Amino acid sequence: MDGFHEVRFPLDISLRGSGGPQRKTDIVMLGSGREQRNARWERSRRRYEAGYGIKTLAALSAVIAFFEERRGRLYGFRWRDRSDYSSGLPGAAVTPLDQTIGQGDGTKAVFQLIKTYGAAFAPYTRAIVKPVQGDGACRSGRRREERYERF
């Protein structure tokens, strides 16, 4: 991904921030009284407000330095979303069985890391394009494979 710095926003500030996924949907009222809905964005986008996490002058100074080093919005960076950082349910331990990322056919060896929201009516799948290596795990058959941090 071009224009991205492999650095995490100060964790103590992001954990007190707010935000999450957003969607852009138009709702048009038809002459018959029915509604027509149009999703303007195919995928949700995440938006966060860090201001709630700034409680001291030192924290403000850290955010300003971070912002200036990224040249404002020119370069992306990592953000720890306290409400959606794990492959499993909130508060549950991460296991290799949390998400199904694909079914092998004996020859396919590379799968996109994903997270699926919902299960019954209309599940939404989000690609995890920049996992942080650490303490999660993938499973192939009965063997644990490569490790990743909670996303």
C-alpha positions as CSV (number, residue, x, y, z in Angstrom):
1,M,0.0,0.0,0.0
2,D,1.6,3.3,-1.1
3,G,1.4,6.2,1.2
4,F,1.5,4.2,4.4
5,H,3.8,4.4,7.4
6,E,4.2,1.2,9.4
7,V,3.7,2.9,12.8
8,R,0.9,2.8,15.2
9,F,-0.9,5.9,16.5
10,P,-0.1,6.3,20.2
11,L,-2.0,3.5,21.9
12,D,-2.9,5.2,25.1
13,I,-4.7,7.9,23.1
14,S,-6.4,5.7,20.5
15,L,-7.9,3.4,23.2
16,R,-9.7,6.5,24.6
17,G,-10.8,7.6,21.2
18,S,-14.1,6.9,19.5
19,G,-15.3,5.8,16.1
20,G,-15.8,2.8,13.9
21,P,-17.2,1.8,10.5
22,Q,-19.3,4.1,8.4
23,R,-21.4,3.6,5.3
24,K,-22.8,6.0,2.8
25,T,-26.4,5.1,1.8
26,D,-28.9,7.2,-0.1
27,I,-32.6,6.7,0.6
28,V,-34.9,8.0,-2.1
29,M,-38.7,8.3,-1.5
30,L,-40.5,7.2,-4.7
31,G,-43.8,8.7,-5.8
32,S,-45.6,5.5,-4.7
33,G,-44.4,6.0,-1.2
34,R,-41.9,3.2,-1.3
35,E,-38.2,3.7,-0.7
36,Q,-35.3,3.0,-2.9
37,R,-31.9,2.5,-1.2
38,N,-28.5,2.8,-2.9
39,A,-25.2,2.0,-1.2
40,R,-22.7,4.7,-2.4
41,W,-19.8,2.8,-1.0
42,E,-19.3,-0.9,-1.6
43,R,-17.3,-1.4,1.6
44,S,-17.5,0.3,5.0
45,R,-14.9,2.9,5.9
46,R,-13.5,3.4,9.3
47,R,-13.3,6.9,10.9
48,Y,-12.0,7.7,14.4
49,E,-11.9,10.7,16.6
50,A,-8.7,10.8,18.8
51,G,-9.6,14.1,20.6
52,Y,-11.3,12.3,23.4
53,G,-8.1,10.5,24.3
54,I,-6.0,13.7,24.7
55,K,-6.0,14.5,28.4
56,T,-2.6,16.1,28.9
57,L,-0.3,18.5,27.2
58,A,2.2,15.6,26.7
59,A,-0.5,13.7,24.9
60,L,-1.4,16.7,22.7
61,S,2.3,17.2,21.9
62,A,2.6,13.5,20.9
63,V,-0.5,13.8,18.6
64,I,0.8,16.9,17.0
65,A,4.2,15.3,16.4
66,F,2.6,12.2,15.0
67,F,0.3,14.3,12.7
68,E,3.2,16.4,11.4
69,E,5.3,13.4,10.7
70,R,2.5,11.9,8.6
71,R,2.2,15.3,6.8
72,G,-1.4,15.5,7.9
73,R,-3.5,13.1,5.9
74,L,-0.8,12.3,3.3
75,Y,0.4,9.0,4.9
76,G,-1.8,6.4,6.5
77,F,-0.8,4.7,9.7
78,R,-2.0,1.9,12.0
79,W,-4.8,2.5,14.5
80,R,-5.8,0.1,17.3
81,D,-9.6,0.0,17.3
82,R,-10.5,-1.1,20.8
83,S,-13.9,-2.4,19.6
84,D,-12.7,-4.4,16.6
85,Y,-9.2,-5.6,17.0
86,S,-9.7,-9.4,17.3
87,S,-10.8,-12.2,15.1
88,G,-13.1,-13.6,17.8
89,L,-15.9,-12.3,20.0
90,P,-15.1,-9.4,22.3
91,G,-13.3,-10.6,25.4
92,A,-12.7,-14.1,24.0
93,A,-9.3,-15.6,23.5
94,V,-8.0,-15.6,19.9
95,T,-8.0,-19.1,18.3
96,P,-7.2,-20.4,14.8
97,L,-10.9,-21.3,14.5
98,D,-12.4,-17.8,14.8
99,Q,-12.6,-17.1,11.1
100,T,-12.8,-19.3,8.1
101,I,-10.6,-17.8,5.4
102,G,-10.9,-20.4,2.7
103,Q,-11.2,-24.1,1.9
104,G,-8.2,-25.7,0.3
105,D,-8.4,-28.0,-2.7
106,G,-5.0,-29.6,-2.2
107,T,-3.1,-27.2,-4.4
108,K,-4.2,-23.7,-3.3
109,A,-1.8,-22.5,-0.6
110,V,-2.5,-18.7,-0.3
111,F,-5.7,-17.3,1.2
112,Q,-6.8,-13.7,1.9
113,L,-7.0,-13.0,5.6
114,I,-10.6,-11.9,6.3
115,K,-13.1,-11.1,9.1
116,T,-16.8,-12.0,8.7
117,Y,-19.5,-10.0,10.5
118,G,-22.9,-11.7,11.0
119,A,-23.7,-15.2,9.9
120,A,-27.3,-15.7,9.0
121,F,-29.0,-13.1,6.8
122,A,-26.4,-11.1,4.9
123,P,-22.8,-11.7,6.3
124,Y,-20.3,-9.0,5.5
125,T,-16.7,-10.0,4.8
126,R,-13.9,-7.5,5.3
127,A,-10.4,-8.2,3.9
128,I,-7.6,-7.8,6.5
129,V,-4.9,-6.3,4.2
130,K,-2.3,-5.2,6.8
131,P,-2.2,-7.7,9.7
132,V,0.4,-7.1,12.4
133,Q,2.5,-10.1,13.2
134,G,2.2,-11.2,16.8
135,D,0.0,-13.5,18.8
136,G,-2.9,-14.8,16.6
137,A,-2.7,-18.0,14.5
138,C,-3.9,-19.6,11.3
139,R,-4.8,-23.2,11.0
140,S,-4.4,-25.6,8.1
141,G,-6.1,-28.9,8.8
142,R,-5.0,-29.7,12.3
143,R,-1.7,-27.8,12.2
144,R,-1.2,-24.3,13.5
145,E,0.6,-22.3,10.8
146,E,1.7,-18.6,10.7
147,R,1.0,-16.3,13.7
148,Y,-0.7,-12.8,13.5
149,E,-1.6,-10.3,16.1
150,R,-5.3,-9.5,16.7
151,F,-6.5,-7.3,13.9
